Amino acid sequence: MGLTISYKLRSSEQDIDNIHQQVLSLQNAAKDLGFMEVGEIIVLKDQECAINMNDDGNDPNIELKIHASEMTGIDKNGKFSFRHPSYIIGFTLIPGKGCSMADIGFRVYSDGAWTWFGYCKTQYASNPEHRGLENFITSHLKIVDLLDAAQTMGIECNVTDNGNYWQSRDRSLLVKTINDNNLFTAVAMGAMKDVATSQNATLEAPILDFPDFEYLEGHGQQRLSNHDSSN
């Protein structure tokens, strides 16, 4: 749960050297935009691209591989199976404190185009302990600016922005959306926390770490109550 911006990329390039150059340009753009963390470019080929479901979480490139692969099913033991590409080139990045780690790059199958799917959850960059709204807006816009830069490189970008900024370029709408999301997330997580507590269990969620969580939960409940009363 959390406000997220996700993106599908597609390159018109076919030459592998040009693909490498596009990824390098994306990495340089992320550095220029001041991302909090920009990882090294990782290149994986053939069997290196395969996901080992039995590695006990020791694969440092697992997130890159999962985003580059296509899930094909779930076996009777609940294990996922994947179709893996023949080539992956990409890197991880974090726009700001409180954001989830994201990744960007390209993958290719033996008979396909160079594409990518990635996302970044930015909602919890709005934690007041991380400079709140200012940090959230800065972080969210860094992802948008990076995708804008990708488009100037000739990379096709299909973006889904839960913050409604990609479509509108309206900061006031982005602010309203994050404020609403925090309120309703606090209400949902507060209710789940109450259930967990009644069962002597512990619930962990980023919104619970907000120093103003109780205010958000109470204000969110009031908003919901007012909405129900008006209908």
N, C-alpha and C positions, 0 to 999 in steps of 0.2 A: 504494500500500500504506500502510495506517495506520488506526488506530482513528478512526472517524468517527461523528458523529450527523447523521442526515438527517431531513428533515421535509417533509410535504406539508400545505399550508394550504388551507382553503376558507372563504370568507366567505358568510354568509347575506344580506349586504347586496347591494343592487342599485344604489342611488343612488350616483353617483360621488362626491358630496361626503362621504358616509358612509365610503366606501372610503378616501378621502384622510385622513379623520380617524382611521381605524383604523391606517393606516400611520404617521401622525404620532404616535399613541399608542405604537406599537411602537418608533419611534425614541426617544421620550422614555423609555420603559422601559429600552432598551439603555443610554442615558446614565445613568439612575439606578442601574443595576446595575454601572456602572463598567467597561464594555467599553473595551478599550485604544484602539480606533478605532471611530467611528460616522460614516459618511459622510452627505453631504447627500442629501435625497430627490430622486430623478431621475424625471421624468415624460416618457414617450415616447409618441407617437401615430402610428398608421397606418404610413407608410413609415419613420418614425424607428425603428420596432421591428424592421425587417428587419436581418438579419445580412449584412454585406458580406464575403464570403470572400476578397476581393482587396485588403483595406485594409492588408495587411502589419503587422497588429497595432497599428494606431494608434487603434483605437476604444476610448475610455476606458470605454465601457459594454458591452463585448463580453460579459463574464461575466454581467451582468444579462440581456442579450438571449438568451444561450444557455440559461440556466435558465428563461427565460420562454417559449422556443420549443419546438416539437416536431420532432425529427428525422424526416424522411420517407423518407430513403434516401441511398445513396452512388452517385455516377455512375462511369463507367468509368475516370475519372482519379483516383478515390479521394477526390473532394470530397464533403463532406456537403451535403445539402439540408435546408432547414428550413421548417416552416409557422410563420409568425410571428403573434403576436396583434395585435389592433387597438389595444391600450392596455397600457402597463406603468407601474407606479408602485412604486418600491422604493428600497432603499439598501444599501450594503455595510457590513460590520462585521467586526471582529476581536476576539474575547473576550480574548485574552492573547498574550504573546510565544510564538512557536513554532507557533501555530495558523495554519491556512490562512485566507484571506479568505473570508467567507461573504456571503450576501445574503438579503434577506427583503423581501417586499412582495406585490403581486398583479398578475396579468395577466388579460386577458379576450379571448376570441375573439368574433367577431360573434354567435355563437349559443350562447355558453357562460356558465359561472359565473366568478366571480372566484376564482382559485386561484393556488398557487405551489408550486414545488419548490426546495429548497435543502439545503445540507449544509455541515458544518464539520469538517475533520480536526483533531482535538485531540491526537492521540498525541504529537506532537513538542513540545508544551508541557511534556512531562516531561523534556526535556533538563536535566541538572543545571546547565548554565550559565544556565538560565532559572528557577532555583529548584526544579527537579525536580518531585517528586510534588505539592508544595503548589501550584505554578503550574498543573499539569495539572488537579487537582481544582477549583481556583477557576475556571479557564477553562471546563472542561466543564460545571460547574454553572451558569455564567452563561447558556449556551445553554439548558439545561433551564429555568432560571428565566424566561428570556424567552418560551419556549414556554408555560410555565405562565401567564404574564401574558397571552399571546395567547388562551388558553382563557377567561380571565376576561372578555375583551372579546367573547366569543361566537364566536371564530374556531375552526373545527374543525381539530385538529392530529393528523395520523397520523405517528408518530415511529418511526424505526428507530435504536436506540442500540446500537452495537457494544460500548459499555462496560457494557451491561446495567443502567444506572442508571435510565433513564426508567421501565422496567418495575418495578424492585425498590425504588428509593429507598434502596438499601443501599450506603453508602460503602465498606464493607469489600469488597464484591463488585467495585465500581469499581476499587479499589486492586489487587485480585488480577488483574483483567482487564488493566489497563494494564501491570502487571509481567510477566504472561505474554506479552502482545503485544510488549513490548520485547525479551524474550528470543528469541522465535521470529522476529521481524523481523530481529534481529541475526544469527541463524543463516542465514536466507535471503539477506540482503544480503551477509554474509561469503562465502558460497559463490559468489554472483554476482560479487563483487569478485575472488575468486581466478581465476575464469574470464576476467574482463576483463583482469586483470594478465597472465595467460598469453598473451593475444592483443595485448599492448601497447596496451590500451585503458584508459580511465579511467571508473570508475563513480561517479556522484554520487547520494547518497541521504541524507535527513536523519539517519537512525540512525547513519550513519558519522561524523557530526559530534559524537556524544555522547562526552564525554571518557572514559567508562567503557565504550566500545563493545567492547573486547577482553574485558573481564570479562563483559559481557552475552552475547557470542558464545560464550565458553567455558562459562558456566553454562548457557546454552541447549542447547549440544551435550550437556552432561552430563545435563540433564533428559531429552532425547530418548533418549540411550543407556540411562538407567535405565528409561524407559518401554518401550523395545524389549525390555530384559532381563526385564521383569516379564510380558510377553505370551508 
